[in-house]
Amino acid sequence: MTCLDKVRSALSAVSANVGHYFAAKKAAPYIVWAEDSANDPCAGDVHEDIVTVGTVDLFTRTEGDPLVSAIETALESAGLLWYLNSVQHEDETGLIHYEWVWEGDNG
């Protein structure tokens, strides 16, 4: 199972309202995830491993939404490294936006 499969599976277990690159449904709360870079360790001018880096974004109207801890638990259980990168209030939409950065090994 690739790390992309792990992310998709972990988030799908948390909510049915999950989209890859875009919001699957517009009603909050919803989760969007995407891969966006790589962090490939090299040794002797050769890639030793292929590591994908991406983000998970939760958009919610609920302060203290239980999806926050559910997402963190799901990422942890899937064996992915992650950290909470930011929490913002979006004035235009009135949504609270959580963003996690995750990293997973494809090897």
Secondary structure by P-SEA (a helix, b strand, c coil): ccaaaaaaaaaaaacccccccccccccccbbbbbbcccccccccccccbbbbbbbbbbbbcccccaaaaaaaaaaaaaccccccccccccccccbbbbbbbbbbbcc
